[in-house]
Amino acid sequence: MAHKQNFFTRRLPLLRGWMKYVLLTILSLSLCLSPNISAVSAKKPGFWSNFATKQPDPAQETGFLAQQEVSLDQGRSLYEAGRYAEAARVLEQVAKQAQGEGKVAQQITALRNLALVYQQLGEWDKANSAIARSLQLTNQLNPSERLTTEASVLDVQGSLQLEQGQSRAAIATWEKASTMYEKLGDKDKLIRNQINQAQALQRLGFYRRAIAILTPIVQTLNKQPDSMTKAVALRSLGDAQLAVGDLEPAYTTLAASLDVAKRINAGDAIRNAELSLGNTLRAQGKTDAALDAYQRAASGSPSTLTVQAQINQLSLLAATNRTQEAQTLWQPIRAILDALPVNHQNMFARINLAQTLLQLNTQQNPSPEDIAQILAVAVQQARSLNDQRAEAYALGTLGTLYERAGQLAEAQKLSNQALLIAQSNNANDIAYRWQWQLGRLYKAQGDATGQPDFYNQAIAAYAAAIENLQTLRTDLVAVNAQAQVSFQDSVEPIHREFVSLLLNPKRGEVKTKDLETARNVIESLQLAELDNFFREACLRANPTVVDQIDQRAAVIYPIILGDRLEIIASLPQQGLRHYSTPVNQAEFEALATRLRQLLVLRVGNDYLPDSQKLYDWLIRPVEADLAASNTQTIVFVLDGALRNLPMAALHDGKQFLIEKYGVALTPGLQLVNPRPLQERKLNVLTAGLSESRQGFSALPNVVSEVKEIQAVVPAKVLLNDQFTEQAFKNALSRQTSPIVHLATHGKFSSKKEYTFDLTWDDRLGIITLNDLLQ
C-alpha cells in the first residue's frame, strides 16, 4: 500500500489536500442519461437441482449449519435471503462431499450455484473458477443429462461475463445455450435466454438488434398469462425503444411492463419498470413526473436498484439546477453503495454517482475530497474486476480533474496513459475522448506560451479524435451504454473546437491546408448531425472537389463559434478564402431567431434592419472577392440557426441577395451529387393550405406565395380544399413537373413513419411522398 501511496502522491499534487488516502479516479460515463439496464435475466439466475431434496428445517437457517446437515436447498434458502457468505460455506461443503462420493450431477449443481453466490459477494475469481469447473464436469454426464445441465451452466456463465463487462463473450455463451434449448424444445428457457442476449446487445449499444429480438418475444408473451418473464421482456423492449428515441412507444411498452409487474405483485419488477418510466419521462421533458417515478423506484430495501434510481434522481436535480435538493441526496446514496457487494453494476453506479456530483460543481457538500474518496473506491473495484476499459476511463477523467484545476502537465500525462490503454484495447469509443482532451490541453498550453508546437500537437489530437468518431459513425447514437456518445456534449463540440483551433489567429497565418481541413470537418459535422437525427448512419458521403462543380459558383460555409462567426469561401478560380466576424454566438442566434419570426409574419418591412445586419455579418466581408471573381451563384452550406432562414432575403441596403446572385442551398457537398442545372423551360406543381385544418393553425402568406410563383413560371395550383391526397397523386401522375412546391404544415421526426406533410383531408406520409415523387 505504501508503494501505491508514493505513486499517487508523486502524480497527484493537486489532490493532496483533498484526501487522506489514495485518490484513484472516476470513469467518465453518462449512465444517468441512458436507459437503465437492470436485472439481466428474466429473474435472478436461480438455483436448481436435478434430484429431489426435502425442504430445509427453518430453524437451521438462523445460524451456522452443521456439516452433516448441509444441502442444496439450504444453500438456496440462504442465497435468496441474502446471506451469501453462509450460502457459500454450505455449497462449498456440498460440492466437496459430492466429489468424494462421485456424484457428478450434484457437484455440477453445487458449483453452478456457488458461482452465483460468489457473484453476489463480488469474488469474481472464485465465481469464474466455480463455473469453469462446473462446465468441465458436464463432459462426464451421459448424453441424456448433459444437454439440459450444460445449457443451465452456460446461462450462469453468461450472467457472470456480463456482470464483468464482457458483453460480447456473454452473448456468445448464451447463443450456445440457446442452441441447446432449441434442441430440447424448451421454449420458456429459450425465451429467457433470448431476453438475456437482447439486454447484452443493449449494453453494447445495438438497440435496434435488441428490438428485433424482443418484439416477437413480446408478441408471443402477450398471448400468455402474466409472468416475470413477460414483465422483463416488456421492460427490456421499452428501454431499447427509449434508446433509439421512440419515446411514445417506449412509454406504452414500459407502462405495460409496470402493469404486469403489479398484477403478479413482483416488487423488484415494479421498481425496475418505474425506473425505466422515469428515464422516459425525463426524455420527454416531464421533470416532476420523472422525479416521482425515480422516487417510487428507490423505495424498498437498499439495493443496486435503489442506488440506480436515486442516482438518476440526483442527476435530474443537478441538470435542472435544484442544487439544494441534490445536496441532501448524495450521502445516503454513498452509504448504500458502501454496503453493497463489489460487482460490475455496483462499480458503475459508484462511478456514476461521482460523475453526477461533478456536475454540481460545488466546493462544499460535496467537496472535492468527498468525490475523490468515492472515486478511489470505484477505481479499486474496477481494477479488481480487471476492466481495462474502466481503467482508461479512470485515468482520463482524472486528467479532466487536473484540466479543471489548470494543472495541464499532469492532466496531459494522465490523458496519454488513458489513451494508450484505450488504443491497446482497440477501444475507439474511449480513445476519442482522451484525444479530444489532449487537444484541449495542448491548445491551452499554446495559448499560454505562444509556442507553435503545442498548437500542432493540438491539431493532431483533434484530427485523431474526429477520425475515431468517423469510424464509430454507425454507433454515434448507440454505442456502449457505459460510454454513450452524446452528440451535443461530445460530437458537436469536438468538431467546432477543432475548426476554431484551425482558424485561430493566435496560431498566425491560416494556411490553405487548414482551410481545407476545416471545410472537411464541417462536412463531417453535417453528416454526424443527420446521423444523430435519424439515429442511424443513413447516408454515404461522396467527397467532392468543390472547385470543379461550377466555375461561376462560390461555396460559402458560415461556421457559428462561441466568440465569432467564421466564413470559409471557395471562390471561382481563386480557391479557398477565410473571413472572420467578431460576433458571439448568443447575439448571432438571437438575431437569426428574430429575423425568422419577422419573415414569417411579414408585416411591412420590419424585417429589413435585421436582414441588413445579417448581410453585414455574413456577406459583406466576402463581397469584394465575390465581385472580383465574377461569381454568379452562391451555394450555401448553412450552419445552426441559419438553416431556418432564406438566404435570398438578405439585404445589402439597396437590394436583396437574390437580385444580385443565384442562390442555392445544400446540407453539405458530400451529401449530394452536386451539378449545375441546365437552363430550360420550367413548370411547377404547387400545393398549399392557408386555412386551419386538423388542429393545425392557418398559415399566413400562402395565397400570396402561390400567386407570386404563378407570376414567374407556369404552375398547376392545388390550394386548400383542392389539395387532397388523391388530387395531389393525380396531378403528379398526369404531368411531369421538375419542381414540386408545398406550402403546408409538416412534422419531421427521426422515425419516417411519424414524418408527414398536411393535406386538406389527410396526412401525406414521407414514405408515400417519396414513392410518388419517384
BANUVO-724328 format. One record per residue (C-alpha): x, y, z. Coordinates in steps of 0.1 Angstrom, whole numbers, plus 5000, padded with zeros to 4 digits. Layout:
XYZ/...
This chain:
500050005000/502950235007/504150194972/500750304958/500650604981/504050714969/503050664933/499950874935/501451134958/504051184931/501451214904/498651394921/499951714938/496651884930/494751654953/496951624984/494751855004/491551664993/492051335009/493951135035/494350825014/494850724978/492850914952/492450704921/489850834897/486450834880/485150684849/483650944826/480250794819/476750904812/474650624827/472250874843/471150984809/470950654793/468150394798/468750174828/469649814821/468649644852/468549274862/469849084833/467848774835/464048744834/464648664870/467748634892/469848344879/468248074901/469347774920/468247434905/468847074913/468446754893/467446544922/464846564949/465746714983/463546785013/462847145024/465347265050/464447305086/463647675091/465447665125/468647565107/468547885086/469048115116/472548015124/475747825113/474747505096/476247175108/478346995082/476246685082/473046875075/474147075045/472147055013/471547244980/468147364992/469747515024/472247695002/469347824980/467447945011/470448135024/471148284989/467548404985/467748555020/470848755010/473048555034/475748495008/478748415030/476748145048/475448015014/478947995001/480147785031/477147545026/477747504989/481447454992/480747165016/478047024992/480547034963/483346874983/481046604996/479646524961/483046504947/484146254974/481046044967/481446064929/478046234925/478946444894/475546594888/475246714924/478746854922/477947044890/474847184906/476647294937/479447464917/477047644894/475047774924/478347854942/479348074912/476148274917/476948324954/480448434946/479048674921/476948844948/479948864970/482049024943/484548734945/485048714907/488048484906/486248224927/483048274907/484848214874/486747914887/483547754901/481647794868/484547674847/484847354869/481047304867/481147334829/484147094826/482346834847/479446824823/481646624800/481246334824/477446314822/475646084799/474146244768/470546254781/471646464811/474346664796/472346894773/470047034799/472747064825/475247234802/472747484790/471847584825/475547624834/476147834803/473348064813/475048134846/478448174829/476848434805/475548624836/479048634851/480548754819/478049034815/478549154851/482249174845/481749394814/482349104789/479249164769/480349004737/481548694755/478248674773/476248694740/478448414726/477948194757/474148254757/474048174719/475547834727/472847774754/470047884731/471047624705/470747364733/467347484744/466147474708/467247104706/465547034738/462347214727/462347424759/460647734747/460347904781/464147884788/464847984752/462848304756/464648394788/467948324771/467048554742/466048824766/469448794782/471048824748/468949134739/469949304772/473649234764/473149384730/471849694747/474949704768/476949714736/474649984721/473049764695/469549874704/467849804670/469149454671/467749414706/464349554694/464349304666/464849014691/462449144717/459549244695/458448894685/459148764721/456749024735/454148944709/454348574720/454348654757/451348894753/449248584744/450348404776/449448464813/451348734832/454748634844/458148784855/459448694821/456748904804/457449194827/461149184820/460749144782/458449444780/460849654801/463849554780/461949644748/460849974763/464450054773/465649984738/462850194722/463850474745/467450444735/466650494698/464350794706/460950624702/459550794733/455850734729/456150364721/458750334749/456350484774/453550254763/455749944765/457150034799/453750114813/452649764802/455649614820/454649804851/451049674849/452249314845/454649354875/451849494896/449449214887/451948954898/453049164927/456749144918/458349424939/461749454921/460049434887/457749714897/460649924908/462649844876/459649954855/459350274875/462950344869/462750294832/459550504831/461350784849/464050784822/461450804795/459551094813/462851274817/463551234779/460051374773/460951684794/458451594822/460851664851/458451644881/456851324868/460251164863/461451254898/458251094912/458950774892/462550774904/461350814940/458950514937/461750314921/464050394950/461650264976/462149934994/465149775009/468549924999/469949764967/471649834934/468249924921/467750174949/471050334940/470350344903/467050524909/468550774934/471450854911/469150924882/467151144905/470251324916/471351364880/468051524871/468151754901/471651864891/470651914854/467752134865/469852344889/467952214920/471252204939/469952214975/467751904969/470651734953/472951804982/470651615006/470551304984/474151214976/475351105010/472650845015/473450704981/477150674990/476150495023/474150235004/476950184978/479450125006/477349835019/476749674985/478949384972/481649454946/480249374911/480249544878/476849704882/477649854916/481049974905/479550174877/476850304900/479650444922/481350594892/478050734880/477550894914/480851074912/480251184877/476951334887/478451504917/480951674895/478151824876/477052004908/480452194907/480452274944/483352314967/481352204997/478651935001/480051754983/483651874985/486351764961/487651544988/484251374991/484151304954/487751184954/487050934981/484150794961/486350764931/489250594950/486950304959/485550294924/488850254907/490049994932/486849794922/487549844885/491049704889/489749414910/487549324880/490449364856/488449604835/490949794813/488249994796/487350124831/490950194838/491250404807/488150604817/489550644852/492950784842/491451004815/488851154838/491451214864/493151414837/489951614833/490151684870/493651824866/492552014835/489852194855/492452284881/494752434855/497552174861/497952104824/501251904825/499851644849/496551634830/498551564798/500451274814/497251104826/495451164794/498251004774/498250704798/494450664793/494750694756/497450424755/495350184774/492250254752/494250214720/495849884732/492249754736/491149894702/488550094721/487950384697/484850484717/487050564746/490150684727/488450974710/487551124744/491251144756/492451264721/489951544724/491151614759/494751624748/493751864720/492252104746/495352074768/497752134740/495752434728/495652584763/499452544766/499752704732/497653004742/499653044774/503153014758/502553114722/504752814711/503652674677/504552314687/501652304712/499252414685/500552154661/500151884688/496652004695/495651984658/497051634656/495051524687/491751684674/492251524640/492751184656/489651224677/487451314647/488951024627/487950784655/484450934656/484150874619/485050504624/482350494651/479850664628/477350384627/477250394665/477350764672/473950744687/474150394701/477550294715/478350104746/475750214772/478650274796/480250514772/477350684755/478350934728/476251234734/476051444702/475551774720/478151704747/480851544726/480551514689/479451864680/481952044704/484851844691/484151954655/483552314664/486552344687/488752194660/487652444634/488152724659/491652594665/492452574628/491252924622/492753064655/494553394648/496953324676/498553054655/499553314629/498653294593/495953044584/497152824556/495252674527/495752334542/494052454574/491052584554/490752264536/490752064568/488252304584/485952264555/486151884556/485451894594/482352094588/481151854562/481851574586/479751754612/476851784588/476951404584/477051344621/474151584627/472051384602/473051054618/472151194652/468751304639/467850974622/469650774648/471550564623/474250614597/471850664569/473850844543/477150774525/479451064518/480851124484/483951354486/483651634460/486251864445/484452184452/486352394428/485352184399/481552204404/480852524387/483452774375/481053064382/479752944416/481153034451/480552804480/480252964514/480552784547/479353004577/480552854609/479052974642/481552964670/481253084706/483153404702/482953474664/481453394631/483953224607/483353204570/485252984546/484553064509/485552874478/485653134451/485753074413/489353044400/490653164434/490552874458/489652904495/489453224515/488853284551/486953564568/486053634605/483353844621/483653924658/480053844669/479353604698/477053304693/474353424716/473953764698/474153594664/471453334672/469153594688/469253804656/468653494634/465653384656/464153734655/464653764617/462953434611/459853544632/459653874613/459953704579/457153454588/454853744600/455953964570/454354284584/455654564563/459454604562/460154534599/462554264590/464854484569/467154614597/467954254609/468254134573/470754404566/472754334598/472953964589/474154064554/476854274570/478053984592/477753714565/478253864531/479854204535/483354054544/483253844512/481554104489/484654244472/486053904465/482753784451/482654074427/486354034417/485853664409/482853724387/480653494409/477153444396/475853184420/476453144458/476052794472/475552804510/476352514533/474552654563/475152604600/472952614631/470252884632/471052994597/469252684584/465952844594/466553154572/466153214534/469553344523/467753514494/466153754519/469553904530/469554274521/472554504515/470654824520/469654864483/468654524471/468254154481/470953904477/468753704452/468654014430/472454004427/473253634426/471753294421/471253134455/471552764462/471452564495/472952224503/473352044536/476851954525/478551894492/479451544503/475751454508/474651524472/475851484437/476351854430/475951974395/474652294379/471152294364/470852354327/468552644318/465252514305/461652604305/460152514339/456752434352/455752384388/453252184407/452452384438/450052284466/449352454499/447052524528/446252874540/443352764563/443352584596/443052214593/443151904615/444152104646/446952294628/446752674626/446252884595/449452964576/449953334566/451053434532/450453104514/448053264489/450453544481/453353294478/451353084453/450453394433/454053504431/455153164418/452453174391/453653514381/457153384374/456653034360/453752824347/452152644377/449452394385/447952504418/446152294444/445052534472/443152444504/440252204496/441852124462/444951994480/443651654489/445951354489/444251194459/444251524439/447951554446/448651204435/446551254403/448351584395/451751414398/450751124376/449251354349/452151604344/455851604346/456851884368/460551924376/459552134406/457052044433/456452324458/454452264490/453352534514/451852354543/452452224578/454651934583/456151724611/459651584608/460851304631/463851074632/461250804625/459950814590/456550674600/455950984621/457051224594/454351384572/453051684552/449551804559/446951794532/443351914533/441851574542/444851374554/448451354563/450851264535/453551034549/457151084539/457250724526/454250784503/455651124492/458950954483/457150684463/455050954445/458051164436/460050874423/
